């Protein structure tokens, strides 16, 4: 691929307002801005081993509890614009924002927090409720608990996260 084509592709994607995560340095370097998209160079984040099979809603909550940083895919619907991850407790979600040192931080802003719920009896659905909006996902977590895929069927997109802590 030529850099000119990559720039045109990035500019067209920028109009969509998505975060574009890539492990391709040429693609990241080709970004010239021009819109709301953010190109985020990331390490590859794919399952290296088996997918965990959830046994209960409590198992889903326990496996997903922690801090997750986005590593590829499309930003979660209704999350704050510059959020790069989230913290899940057994009942709450708090979106995280990038810090100057490369880490993730939380803010005291009610629009950046909500509730986390699990529905169903296998397969289970993960619900993030922020304000009056609910986003529903099918979740897959690696058996080692380090990679999380959230499929948003209503938008036809997948977001992948790596455990930050």
Secondary structure in CASP SS format (residue, H / E / C, confidence):
PFRMAT SS
TARGET T0000
AUTHOR 0000-0000-0000
METHOD secondary structure of the structure
MODEL  1
X C 1.00
X C 1.00
X H 1.00
X H 1.00
X H 1.00
X H 1.00
X H 1.00
X H 1.00
X H 1.00
X H 1.00
X H 1.00
X H 1.00
X H 1.00
X H 1.00
X C 1.00
X C 1.00
X C 1.00
X C 1.00
X E 1.00
X E 1.00
X E 1.00
X E 1.00
X C 1.00
X C 1.00
X H 1.00
X H 1.00
X H 1.00
X H 1.00
X H 1.00
X H 1.00
X C 1.00
X C 1.00
X C 1.00
X C 1.00
X C 1.00
X C 1.00
X C 1.00
X E 1.00
X E 1.00
X E 1.00
X E 1.00
X C 1.00
X C 1.00
X C 1.00
X C 1.00
X C 1.00
X C 1.00
X C 1.00
X C 1.00
X C 1.00
X E 1.00
X C 1.00
X C 1.00
X C 1.00
X C 1.00
X C 1.00
X H 1.00
X H 1.00
X H 1.00
X H 1.00
X H 1.00
X H 1.00
X H 1.00
X H 1.00
X C 1.00
X E 1.00
X E 1.00
X E 1.00
X E 1.00
X E 1.00
X E 1.00
X E 1.00
X E 1.00
X C 1.00
X C 1.00
X C 1.00
X C 1.00
X C 1.00
X C 1.00
X C 1.00
X C 1.00
X C 1.00
X E 1.00
X E 1.00
X E 1.00
X E 1.00
X E 1.00
X E 1.00
X C 1.00
X C 1.00
X C 1.00
X E 1.00
X E 1.00
X E 1.00
X E 1.00
X E 1.00
X E 1.00
X E 1.00
X C 1.00
X C 1.00
X C 1.00
X C 1.00
X C 1.00
X E 1.00
X E 1.00
X E 1.00
X C 1.00
X C 1.00
X C 1.00
X H 1.00
X H 1.00
X H 1.00
X E 1.00
X E 1.00
X E 1.00
X E 1.00
X E 1.00
X E 1.00
X E 1.00
X E 1.00
X C 1.00
X C 1.00
X C 1.00
X E 1.00
X E 1.00
X E 1.00
X E 1.00
X E 1.00
X E 1.00
X E 1.00
X C 1.00
X C 1.00
X E 1.00
X E 1.00
X E 1.00
X E 1.00
X E 1.00
X E 1.00
X E 1.00
X E 1.00
X E 1.00
X E 1.00
X C 1.00
X C 1.00
X C 1.00
X C 1.00
X E 1.00
X E 1.00
X E 1.00
X E 1.00
X E 1.00
X E 1.00
X C 1.00
X C 1.00
X C 1.00
X C 1.00
X E 1.00
X E 1.00
X E 1.00
X E 1.00
X E 1.00
X E 1.00
X E 1.00
X C 1.00
X C 1.00
END
